[in-house]
Amino acid sequence: MKGALAVAEEQHADEAEILQTILSALRPLDSEDRKRILVTVATFYQLDASGLRTTPSTSASTQDSTTRIPFSSGESTTPKEFLVEKRPGTDVERVACLAYYLTHYKNQPKFKTLDISKLNTDAAQPKFANTAVAVKNAIRLGYLAPASQGMRQLSAAGEQFVRALPDRAAARNIMASLRPRKTRKRRSSESQEKTSANE
């Protein structure tokens, strides 16, 4: 039986190996790309990433406005500018974009339907026919995910989708690859095969 010290040393070694892997993966990227990835990971695991969001890098703050990297967390972009540049094509896509803005620009990774509705107004977007339905559809299609206390949050797939916009082909490919596949039909056909085999 391993002693407590040996277990602790093994855990330490595993953590060091994981950290080395992460550092190696981030090394080729620039500071803004690293920041975006770290914020995404922190959001996914519901960790506090406020320090990452509120400390813009020197390179981002000194860049010329015509060459700045769009939508990095440290930049001040209005909801209207964000929606104009992302160009969502449906109510569900607009919900995803608004959820992204709440998460990365308002430091609000968990939100209610009312928050989406208010931000939509701030962004000077057309009023939703039914915001609650649009949010439910966004969850059903994988752009949002349920959070604690009846709140919502941006899903990992929704995060990547919004980032890819306004490149619609790339955004749709991301959703197609990240959206969980349905297996219900497959199971029902398998059960039918078993039933017919037993007859």
Secondary structure, DSSP 8 states (H G I E B T S, - for coil): ---HHHHHHHHHHHHHHHHHHHHHHHTTS-HHHHHHHHHHHHHHTT---HHHHH---HHHHHS-TTT--TT-TTS---HHHHHHHH---SHHHHHHHHHHHHHHHSS-SEE-HHHHHHHHHHTT----S-HHHHHHHHHHTTSEEE-GGG-EEE-HHHHHHHHHTT-HHHHHHHHHHHS----HHHHHHHHHHHHHHH-
